[in-house]
């Protein structure tokens, strides 16, 4: 059984002491494709640098709502640098989406308009480069959906670590997006997990760890890595009433499709 972790952060400082060892171990454990996710310009550059060492690792590049500059001028300069970086590396075939991008009102509501502008401008960048997007949304469901309905995303994309919100999932599926499930679906206090998993068709699901964060049960509270993606697959298989191998194959195939990676 081979697994595809569609969102992890091996560019995070929590892997500074043993990054290469962990990456070796996850591949040996059967996680044979990983998306190493950027969230700022520097993190995106580092994510690409890591991914270039492994033929089975890919990356996404973007500026998350929690990492945008604090004013429009600085945002414009940073987005210009992002475009320059993307153009310089467009032939590498390693950068497979723009992300993670979106809205986050949990951590900050003082810069909502700036977050929206950053989101919209990065959708435009994705469209200009013919890439999908990977969305981070937290406590901002309605504004996220409104932006997506008003700003067409040509190659669609993924709701990463998708909030377990019925309206969001229903509308995201209508808009052509994939739903990526992470550790929270395994948590004992996760109220809507089974219902949301049941709502999502098998051909629109991805699985991810969001490593080093959000470790699933039974490893909740520990540093996360891609080996734990199997627990998310097991949870989905249990809800869907099919084998873990079927979930692994479907989510692997789906991730390769949306990110245009050879199987």
Phi and psi in degrees as a GROMACS rama.xvg file:
@    title "Ramachandran Plot"
@    xaxis  label "Phi"
@    yaxis  label "Psi"
@TYPE xy
-108.672  143.272  UNK-2
-123.115  150.011  UNK-3
-119.868  112.777  UNK-4
-88.5415  107.45  UNK-5
-83.4606  0.303391  UNK-6
-163.48  111.598  UNK-7
-146.895  163.375  UNK-8
-125.253  79.269  UNK-9
-80.0029  0.526829  UNK-10
-87.2069  -0.599198  UNK-11
-77.2783  145.69  UNK-12
-63.3189  -19.5564  UNK-13
-65.7583  -12.9897  UNK-14
-105.05  9.20266  UNK-15
-61.601  -30.9897  UNK-16
-85.554  -20.9138  UNK-17
-148.36  29.6262  UNK-18
-54.6955  -52.8101  UNK-19
-65.1796  -35.4401  UNK-20
-65.0221  -47.2434  UNK-21
-62.2042  -43.5887  UNK-22
-62.6214  -39.2014  UNK-23
-62.3052  -42.9634  UNK-24
-67.5952  -37.4664  UNK-25
-68.6659  -37.3519  UNK-26
-65.7597  -42.8858  UNK-27
-64.1996  -25.121  UNK-28
-83.451  0.309681  UNK-29
101.926  4.62527  UNK-30
-89.8705  95.4136  UNK-31
-100.143  1.88442  UNK-32
-146.726  139.866  UNK-33
-142.26  139.962  UNK-34
-100.288  117.805  UNK-35
-92.4497  111.993  UNK-36
-94.176  130.431  UNK-37
-84.2526  161.939  UNK-38
-146.797  -10.1322  UNK-39
-143.743  172.799  UNK-40
-61.8967  -47.2089  UNK-41
-66.8119  -41.4246  UNK-42
-65.2231  -33.8616  UNK-43
-67.6518  -40.7749  UNK-44
-64.0122  -42.803  UNK-45
-68.524  -38.2986  UNK-46
-60.1317  -41.6004  UNK-47
-66.1869  -42.2013  UNK-48
-57.9339  -41.7356  UNK-49
-67.9348  -47.8068  UNK-50
-60.8621  -31.3236  UNK-51
-66.3833  -16.1415  UNK-52
-81.4379  -13.8218  UNK-53
-132.112  126.091  UNK-54
-72.0207  -10.6057  UNK-55
-104.677  5.3453  UNK-56
-113.505  138.229  UNK-57
-125.257  178.769  UNK-58
-147.415  159.115  UNK-59
-123.754  150.853  UNK-60
-128.92  132.647  UNK-61
175.813  178.977  UNK-62
-119.536  116.003  UNK-63
-74.3078  163.001  UNK-64
-62.5801  -21.5741  UNK-65
-89.0413  0.272388  UNK-66
-127.281  9.09374  UNK-67
-74.6445  152.371  UNK-68
-63.5615  172.869  UNK-69
-95.253  7.47415  UNK-70
-154.093  162.646  UNK-71
-61.9468  -40.7891  UNK-72
-62.0532  -47.1683  UNK-73
-65.9752  -37.4706  UNK-74
-61.9122  -44.8134  UNK-75
-59.849  -42.1188  UNK-76
-64.4347  -42.1575  UNK-77
-68.1587  -39.1372  UNK-78
-67.1809  -34.4694  UNK-79
-63.039  -40.2588  UNK-80
-67.2619  -36.1777  UNK-81
-63.2832  -45.9391  UNK-82
-60.9262  -42.8194  UNK-83
-59.2455  -45.6684  UNK-84
-61.2662  -44.2818  UNK-85
-64.1453  -42.2597  UNK-86
-63.7214  -40.7148  UNK-87
-64.8538  -25.6776  UNK-88
-116.507  15.0934  UNK-89
-67.8458  -20.6651  UNK-90
-90.6818  -1.50263  UNK-91
-74.9002  -21.8546  UNK-92
66.0069  9.9661  UNK-93
-92.0634  -31.9556  UNK-94
-85.7331  112.215  UNK-95
-110.493  -1.73839  UNK-96
-167.231  165.264  UNK-97
-98.1042  121.287  UNK-98
170.064  171.75  UNK-99
-87.1695  138.24  UNK-100
-130.876  164.569  UNK-101
146.648  -143.461  UNK-102
-133.317  142.084  UNK-103
-143.928  103.802  UNK-104
-97.0814  1.38322  UNK-105
-71.3651  -45.9136  UNK-106
-88.3826  -29.112  UNK-107
-154.303  122.22  UNK-108
-115.963  7.92284  UNK-109
-82.749  -14.6726  UNK-110
-127.973  37.7058  UNK-111
-57.8079  -46.1551  UNK-112
-64.8042  -36.0595  UNK-113
-67.1073  -40.8752  UNK-114
-59.6688  -45.679  UNK-115
-60.8492  -43.756  UNK-116
-62.4777  -42.6467  UNK-117
-62.9076  -40.5583  UNK-118
-62.9972  -51.099  UNK-119
-62.6088  -43.2557  UNK-120
-65.9666  -33.1471  UNK-121
-77.8098  -26.4715  UNK-122
-62.441  -42.1825  UNK-123
-62.8005  -39.6563  UNK-124
-62.9806  -45.4947  UNK-125
-58.9119  -44.8719  UNK-126
-63.4541  -40.2384  UNK-127
-67.3136  -27.0447  UNK-128
-102.671  5.51115  UNK-129
58.1586  45.3651  UNK-130
-120.655  151.205  UNK-131
-74.059  174.046  UNK-132
-119.597  156.088  UNK-133
-120.172  119.758  UNK-134
-102.267  131.783  UNK-135
-106.18  122.567  UNK-136
-137.135  132.224  UNK-137
-144.112  123.559  UNK-138
55.381  31.4848  UNK-139
-146.894  36.0189  UNK-140
-59.6903  -51.7205  UNK-141
-66.5492  -41.0842  UNK-142
-67.1234  -37.0823  UNK-143
-61.8886  -47.8141  UNK-144
-64.8316  -39.4143  UNK-145
-61.1002  -43.7593  UNK-146
-63.5479  -42.3718  UNK-147
-66.7359  -33.2278  UNK-148
-73.6649  -28.9869  UNK-149
-92.0523  -17.7576  UNK-150
-127.974  96.416  UNK-151
-59.6148  133.46  UNK-152
-102.888  109.829  UNK-153
-60.1319  -45.1392  UNK-154
-99.5071  12.9465  UNK-155
56.2832  -141.546  UNK-156
159.207  -151.244  UNK-157
-135.175  135.766  UNK-158
-89.0519  102.9  UNK-159
-77.6512  143.118  UNK-160
42.4195  53.8437  UNK-161
-57.3882  126.748  UNK-162
-57.2439  141.951  UNK-163
-83.3796  67.0658  UNK-164
-119.298  120.702  UNK-165
-57.3182  -48.269  UNK-166
-62.6609  -42.2777  UNK-167
-61.288  -49.1885  UNK-168
-64.5544  -43.3748  UNK-169
-58.3634  -48.1432  UNK-170
-73.0417  -37.0166  UNK-171
-61.56  -41.5817  UNK-172
-65.1583  -40.3182  UNK-173
-60.8033  -35.8072  UNK-174
-80.0313  -4.1526  UNK-175
94.3166  13.264  UNK-176
-88.6103  157.553  UNK-177
-93.0431  152.875  UNK-178
-111.495  122.92  UNK-179
-106.688  123.811  UNK-180
-97.8267  139.242  UNK-181
-128.196  -169.52  UNK-182
-48.8039  -37.7994  UNK-183
-56.2655  -24.3686  UNK-184
-66.8588  -18.0387  UNK-185
-92.1106  -10.6138  UNK-186
-68.1723  141.732  UNK-187
-63.4499  -28.0113  UNK-188
-97.3849  16.5125  UNK-189
-83.9511  100.48  UNK-190
-67.6458  -43.3143  UNK-191
-101.345  6.12987  UNK-192
-55.3331  -51.1067  UNK-193
-62.4436  -42.7838  UNK-194
-63.7214  -43.1977  UNK-195
-68.1585  -41.8555  UNK-196
-59.4831  -41.9603  UNK-197
-65.9373  -32.3874  UNK-198
-68.1147  -28.2409  UNK-199
-91.3128  121.33  UNK-200
-63.195  150.522  UNK-201
-59.84  -32.2617  UNK-202
-83.1991  6.94385  UNK-203
-125.536  16.8442  UNK-204
-102.797  143.056  UNK-205
-126.802  163.669  UNK-206
-126.522  149.097  UNK-207
-153.867  166.348  UNK-208
-109.079  -27.814  UNK-209
57.0774  30.3447  UNK-210
-52.3222  144.015  UNK-211
-90.8595  17.0457  UNK-212
-102.131  168.77  UNK-213
56.2521  44.5854  UNK-214
-56.5187  134.081  UNK-215
-75.667  164.864  UNK-216
-62.5979  137.6  UNK-217
-97.1653  14.5902  UNK-218
-109.323  19.8289  UNK-219
-56.0774  135.401  UNK-220
96.9935  -15.3057  UNK-221
-96.6744  164.324  UNK-222
-60.8922  132.188  UNK-223
-89.5434  149.003  UNK-224
-147.638  174.673  UNK-225
-64.635  -17.996  UNK-226
-61.1695  -25.344  UNK-227
-78.2735  -4.9676  UNK-228
-62.9401  -22.8299  UNK-229
-63.0187  -30.8059  UNK-230
-70.3509  -31.4004  UNK-231
-70.5641  -40.8152  UNK-232
-60.9699  -40.8806  UNK-233
-64.9325  -40.0739  UNK-234
-62.7932  -46.5174  UNK-235
-63.3202  -42.4223  UNK-236
-60.0536  -40.4238  UNK-237
-63.0878  -44.1451  UNK-238
-69.0217  -41.8735  UNK-239
-77.8731  -16.4358  UNK-240
72.2399  32.4035  UNK-241
-130.532  177.048  UNK-242
-77.2928  155.755  UNK-243
-62.0134  -36.1597  UNK-244
-61.736  -38.8069  UNK-245
-64.3777  -40.5751  UNK-246
-64.8921  -44.4585  UNK-247
-58.5342  -46.9205  UNK-248
-65.6535  -43.3749  UNK-249
-66.4538  -46.2788  UNK-250
-69.4939  -32.8308  UNK-251
-63.6323  -47.9354  UNK-252
-63.0757  -42.592  UNK-253
-63.4831  -44.0997  UNK-254
-63.8814  -42.285  UNK-255
-62.6849  -35.2617  UNK-256
-68.8948  -52.0932  UNK-257
-68.1927  -34.7108  UNK-258
-93.0283  1.40085  UNK-259
53.283  54.3642  UNK-260
-112.586  137.586  UNK-261
-64.2215  136.787  UNK-262
